[in-house]
Amino acid sequence: MRFNYKIIINILGLLVLLNGAFMFLCLPFSLYYGESSWKAILLSGLITIGSGFILYFSTRKNSDRELHKKDGYLIVSLGWIFMSLFGTLPFLLSGAIPNFTDAFFETISGFTTTGASILNNIEGLPKGVLFWRSLTQWIGGMGIIVLAVAILPLLGIGGMQLFVAEAPGISPDKLKPRIKETAKRLWLIYIGLTLAETILLMITGMSFFDAINHGLTTMATGGFSTHNSSVAEFNPFVQYIIIIFMFLAGTNFTLTYFGLKGRFEKMWGSEEFRAYVFIVLGFTVIVGATLFFDGIYSPEGAFRNALFQVVSIVTTTGYVSADYASWTPFLTILIFMLMFIGGSSGSTAGGVKVVRLLILMKNTILDLNRQLHPSAILPVRYNKKAVSMEITFNIVAFIMLYITIFVTGTIIMATMGIDFMTALGSVATTLGNIGPGIGTVGPTDTFAHLPAFGKWFLAFLMLLGRLELFTVLILFTRYYWRKY
């Protein structure tokens, strides 16, 4: 099967065009605050739109409009790379981040909704550029919804087939019978929740600029903040609001739709959602009790900071309400463990995802039973339905590959002269699209001090983790490029 290069370039051109259009949304902030950066943003938008225009319209007249599976893998991977490359322009042209390596790291961290940053003084950035930084995460989050609903299931990416069974557009009792309608409705939820959070944050005393930025990066589970101290800058009411929306952003958006329609039995009927709730509550109780009995916080402070950091890490948002690296070693280990869980399938969260861990655990228990009863047919069941062995094997392969990449990545980072804790933390947090890690890339640190090769390697891990591993890795196999 040959590649349909024209349709690949056509779709990439459309993505670049949209990217450029979003850049113009930053202009009002630059003009309102009287910043000279408006020229850089305008030029960046024009260059990006011009490039997208050439790519899109030069390939528009194509008789073969069929998108093959091989084309899909290339489009998904190149789409994020193209968006990130053009997304560096506002940083570079404004001089906010003059180094290309740093600008690309910050940009792909945005589009992959990772939230890892090389900026030591976020508050020193021009407001227009700062808004673009937040917008990259919101765009990336919206893109993940499209991936989850329309693209990854078609490519057969491990575990995403399970989301298809829950996603709208698959059977008559779902939201809508077509993927386009599905994506539209989920986008409306995404936009609606972003606006709702922005309004609530303003009511609690946030400025409009801070509120809109945090609204954008919360729903994307990205975690970019407008302040150096992240959410620790704001009052407890702000933190509780952000906790609620982080939790919603880490929930399967289809279930969120049912919840908004008052169909709570649909939400609670999901095994993944119940596991997600229990994980958050369980870890919050452990962390909160430890903080309180260690005398670090008052009862309310211990509960709030525990809940905030657990939700932030599980949903891979990466906001910080406190320096968890200064807590006890026991809590640091717990936080590190949370980095390998991730949010729900069909959400903007990264990580392994709760559903995969759930299926793995069920399969492990059944394997023990199979040892005792080798002739018994014991299928893994999820939401009262049998899961095919193909999907189960796919999930096991995904988790094994995830662990292998984590271990290999840690070794690679350690060979650059980076201490072991920082190597562990930097790989775990970028592969899981979380943001802050442990070691010298912890909640109060940045990635600025890492060597250039380390930043490029971590940028690759961000893309790898965001696109479910297989989507990117398959491009490095000779079978993928073979003509047949």
N, C-alpha and C positions, 0 to 999 in steps of 0.2 A: 504494500500500500504506500503510495507516494503522499508527500505532504501537500496540502493545499495552501501554498505559500501566500497566495493572494488574499485569501480570507484571513489568514493569520496576521498579515500586515494590516489589513483593513480594520480588524478588531483592535489591534494595538494602536492604530492611528486614532480610533474613536476614544480609547482610554486616555491617550495623551491629550486629545482635544478637551475632554472633560476635566482633566487635570489642570489645564491652562485656564479654563473657565472658573474653576474653584479659586484659583490664585487671585482673580479680580475681586473676590469677596473680602480680601484682606485690605484692599485699597481704602475703604471708608475709615478704617481704624487708623491707618497711617496719616490720612488727611485730617481726621478729627484731632489727633494728638500733635499735629504740626510737625511730622517727622519727614526727613528727606528720603527715607527708605521707600516712599511711594513710587519713586522713579524706578528703583530696582525691582519692585514688585510688578509694576506695569510692564517693564521690559521683559521680565521673566514670563509673565502671562502671554505676551505677544510672541516670544520665541517658542514657547510651548505650544500655543494654539497654531502657530504657523507650521511647526513641524508636524503636528497632528493632522492638520489640514492636508499637507502634502501626502502623508502616509495613507490617510483615509480616502481621499478623492482620486488618488492615482490607482487605487485598486478597487474602486467602487463597481466598475463594470466588469463583473466576473460571472460567467455563465454557471460555473459550479459553485453553488452556495452551501454545499453540504459540508458540515463540520465533522471530521472524523475524530476518533478517540485519540489518535496520535497527535492531531492538531491541538486538541484540548489541553494535553499536558504542556505543550510548548507555550500556548497562549497564557495559561495560568502562571507559569514561572516567569516568562518574559514580561508579562503584564506588570507584575510587582517590581521587576528590575527597571523597566522603562519608566514607571511612575516615580520610582525613587531617584533615578538619574536626573530626570527633569525637575523633580522636587527639590533638588539641591540648589537650583538657581536663585531663589529668593535669599538663601543664606549666603551664597557666594557673592552675588552682585551687590548685596547691601553691606557686605563686609562683616556681618554678624558672626559668620563662621568662615574665615577666609581659606582654610585648609580643605582641600577636596575630600580627603579621607575622612576627616571629622564631619564634614557636611553630609557625606553619603551615609555615614554611621548614624547620624542624628535623624536623617530623612527615612532611611529604611527601618529604623527603630520606630518611627512614627507610623509608616504605612503597614508595618507588621503588627502594630499596636503593642510593641514590646515595652517602650518607655525607658529603656536604658539611655543615658545621656552623657555627653562629653562636656556639657556646659557647666562651668563653675559658678557663673553669675547669671542665672536665668532672668532675674529682674532687670539686668542691664540691657537686654535685647529690646529693639524697637517694637512697639505694640503690634504693628502690622505683621512683622516677621514672627512674633510670638503667637499671633493668631494663626498664621500659616502652619506653625509647628503643631498646634492643637488640631487644626483642620486635617492634617495628614493622617492623624489617628482616626478621626471620625470617618474619613473617606475609606481608610483601610478596614474599619469595622463594618461599614456598609458593604464593602466588597466581600468580606467574609460571609455575610448573610447570603449573598448571591452564590458564592462558592458552595456553601453548605446545602442550599436548596436546589440549585440548578446544574452545577458542574461536577463537583466531586462524586456525587452518587452515580452519575453517568460514566465516570471514569473507573468506578468500582474501588475507590480508595477505602482502605481498611476501616471498618466500623461505621462509615458514613451510610452504608446501606441500611443500617438500623435507623438512622435519622430519616431516611426516605419513608420508612414505615410509619413514622410519626409526623412527618412533614405534610403540609397541605398540598393538594394537587395530585395525590396518589390514589385516593379512593373517595367515593361519594360522600362519606361522612366527614371529610376534611374541609379545609377552608374554601378552596376553589379548585376546579378541575384542571387548571392549566398552570404551568410553572411561572409564566409571566404574571398572572394574577396573584399567585402566591408571593412572589418576590415583591410586588407592589404593596401588598398588604403588610408584609413584614417591614418594608421600608417605612411605611406610615407609622407603624408602632415605634420603630427606631427613632424617627423624627419627632413623633409625639412625646415620647419619654424624654428625649433630649430637651425639648422645650419646657416640659413640665418640671424637670429638675432645675433648669435655668431660672424659672420663675420662683420656685421654692427657695433656691439659694439666695436670690435677690431679697426675698421677704425676710430672710434671716440676717440681712445686713451686708451681704456681699455686693460689691460694685457690679454693674452690668458686664464689664469686661471680664472680671474674674469668674462671674457666674456662667457666662456663655462658654468660656474656655473649659471650665470644669464640667459643664454639661456635655460638651463634645467629647472630652477624653474619658469621662466616666462610662458613658454608654458604649464606647468603643473598647472598654476595658484596657485602655492604653496607659493612663496614669501620668501623662505630662501635666505638670502644674505650672502656674504663672509665678510661683514663689520658690525660693531656694529651699525653704523648710517644708515644702509640699503642703499637705492639708493640716499639718501641725500649726500652721499660721492662723487657722480659723477657730471659731468657738465651737463648743460641743454640739450645738444644734446643727451647724453646717456638717459636722462629721457624721451625725446620725442620718441626715438626709442622704449624704453620699453613700453611706453603708447600704441603705435601702436600694438605691439605684445601681450600685455595684452588684448587689445580689440579683437584681432583676436582669442586669446585663449578662450575668453568668448563667442565667436560666435559658433553657431552650425557648426560642422566641415563639414557637408555635404554642407552647404551653402558656406563655405570657399572654398570647392572644386569647386563649380560652379563659384565662383568669380574668382578663379585662371584660370578657363577655359574661362573667359570673359563673362560668362552668368550672368551678373549683374541683369537682370530682375528677375531671380530666387531668388536672394538674397533679392531684394527690394520687391518682391512679398510675402515674408514671413511676416505675421503680427507680429510674435515674434521679428524678426530682426528690424522692424521699431520701435516697442515699445522700444526695447533695445537701439537703437540709440537716440530716443527722451528722454529716461530716463537719459542717460549719458549727453546729451547736456543740458537738462533742469536743472539738478542739478549743472552742471559745471557753467552755467550762474549765478545761485543764489549764489553759493559758491564764485566764482570768483569776482562778483560784491561786495559782502560783504567784502571780503579780501581787495579789492582795496579801497573802500570808508572808511574802517576802518583805512586805511593808513598802513596796515601791509606789503604790497608788492607793487612793481611797477606794471604797467599794465601787462607786460609780465610775471612777477613773480606770480602775482595773477592768471592769466589764466593758467599758467603751473602747479602750485601747486594744483589749484582747479581741473583741468582736471586729473592730475595724481592721486590724492586721490580718486576722484569719480570713475574713471575706476578701480583703485586698489581694492576698497571696493566692487563695484558692481560685478566685475569678481571674487571676493573672493581671489585675489592674495595676498594682504596684504603687499605689499611693502610700504615703507614710504619715502616720499620726504621731509616731514616737520612734525613737532610735532603738529598734528591737535588738540590734547588735550589742547594746549595752545591758540587755537583760541577762538572766542567768544562762550558762551554757546549755542547760536542759531545754530552755525555751528556744534558743538558737537552733538546736537540733530539730525541734518540732517545726519551727518555721521552715527550715531547710526541707523537711519531709513534705510539707505542704506544697512545695514547688513542683512536686512530681504528680500532683493530682489533677489540677486543671478544673475548668468549669464543665458545664453540660454540653452535649452535642447540640448543634444548631444554635449556638450562642456566639457572641463575639469573643469569648474567652479562649485562651490557648491551652497549652499543656496536654497531657495524655488524654484527658476527659474522663469523667466519672463513669460513663457507660462502659468504657473499655476495661477499667479496673473491676467493675461489677461483673462483667462477663468472664474475665480472667479468674476471679475468685470463685464464681459458680462452677466454671469448668474444672478448676483445681479440686474442689470438693467432690464433684462428680467422678473425677479420675480416681479418687480414693475408693469410692463406691464400686467403680468398674473393676478395681483390683480384686475386690471381694466377690463380685458377681460379673465375671468376664462375658457371660452370654447375654446379660441384660442390655436392653437398648435404653440408654439414659440421655436424652437430648438436653442441652442447655436451654432453659426457658427464660425469656425476657418479656415482661408485660404479658405473661400467660401464653406466650406463643413460642414455639420451638425455634431456636436459632440454628441456621444451617451450619454444618461443619466447616464449610468454606469461609463463612464470616468469622467463626471462632478461630480458625487457623490464622486468618488474616489479622485478627486482633492480637493473638499471641505473637505473631511475627512482628507486628508494629511495636509492641512493648519491648520485645527482645532487641529490636533494631534501635529503639529509643535509648535503651540502657547502654548498648554498644557504642552509640554515637556519643553519649554522655561521658563514658569512660575514656574513649579515644580522644574526645575533645579536651578533656581535663589533662591528659598526658601531653597533648600538643601545646596547650597553654602553659603547662609547667615547664616545658623545654625552652620557653622564651625568658626564663629567669623570674617568672612570677611565682609568688609563694603559693603553697598547695591550697590553702583555704580560698584564696582569691581565684585560683584556677577552677576549683570546684564551683564556687559561687557564680563566676562569670559565665561558665558553660551552662549550668543549671538554669540560670535566669534568662539567658538569651534563647536557649533551645525551647524553654517553656513560655517564652514571650511574656515575662513577668516584669522586668525592670530592675529593681534593686536586688542585690544578692547578698553574699556574705564576704568576709575578708575586707580588702581595700576597695570593693565595689558595693559596699553595704548601703543602708538607707540614707546615710549622711554623706556618702562619697559619690564620685562620678567615675566614668570610664576614660577620662581624659589622659591619665598617666600611662595607659597601656600602650605597648608598641604598635606601630602602624599595621604590621602583619596581623597582630592579635585582633585589632579592630575589624579588619577585613574578614578574618576567620569567624569572629562573633557575628558579623553582619550576615555571613552565609548561614550560620546556625539559626539566626532569627528567621530567615526566609524558609529554611528547612522545617523548622518547628511550626511556622504559621501555615505552611501549605501541606501539612500532614505527611512529611517525610518522603513518601513514595512518589509524590507528584514531581519532586525535584530530582530525587536520586535515580529515577528511571531514565532521565535524560543522559546519565553517565554510563548507560549500558549499551553495548554494541547491538543488542537485539532491537533496541528502540530505533536505531538509525538504519537498520537493515531494510532494504527494499524487497517487498514480496507482494 
